[in-house]
């Protein structure tokens, strides 16, 4: 998704595809998405380390 936004391809968002966006605005949105991705990756890193058998809802 962030790659599409960075290239100015807004096909996933019909309202945005009809408007024009300045390159600076798009760049700041992409930077914000990268920061959010890094935050979530570090915040939920411990969840990714849990073995799947411990998460099994049947237990």
LINKALIN-V212684 format. One record per backbone hydrogen bond with DSSP energy under -1.0 kcal/mol. NH is the residue of the N-H (numbers start at 0). CO is the residue of the C=O. Records with the same first field share a line. If there is no record, write none. Layout:
NH = CO / CO
//
This chain:
4 = 0
5 = 1
6 = 2
7 = 4
8 = 3
12 = 9
16 = 12
18 = 15
25 = 21
26 = 22
27 = 23
28 = 24
29 = 25
30 = 26
31 = 27
32 = 28
33 = 29
34 = 30
35 = 31
36 = 32
37 = 33
38 = 34
39 = 35
40 = 36
41 = 37
42 = 38
43 = 39
47 = 43
49 = 46
53 = 50
58 = 55
//
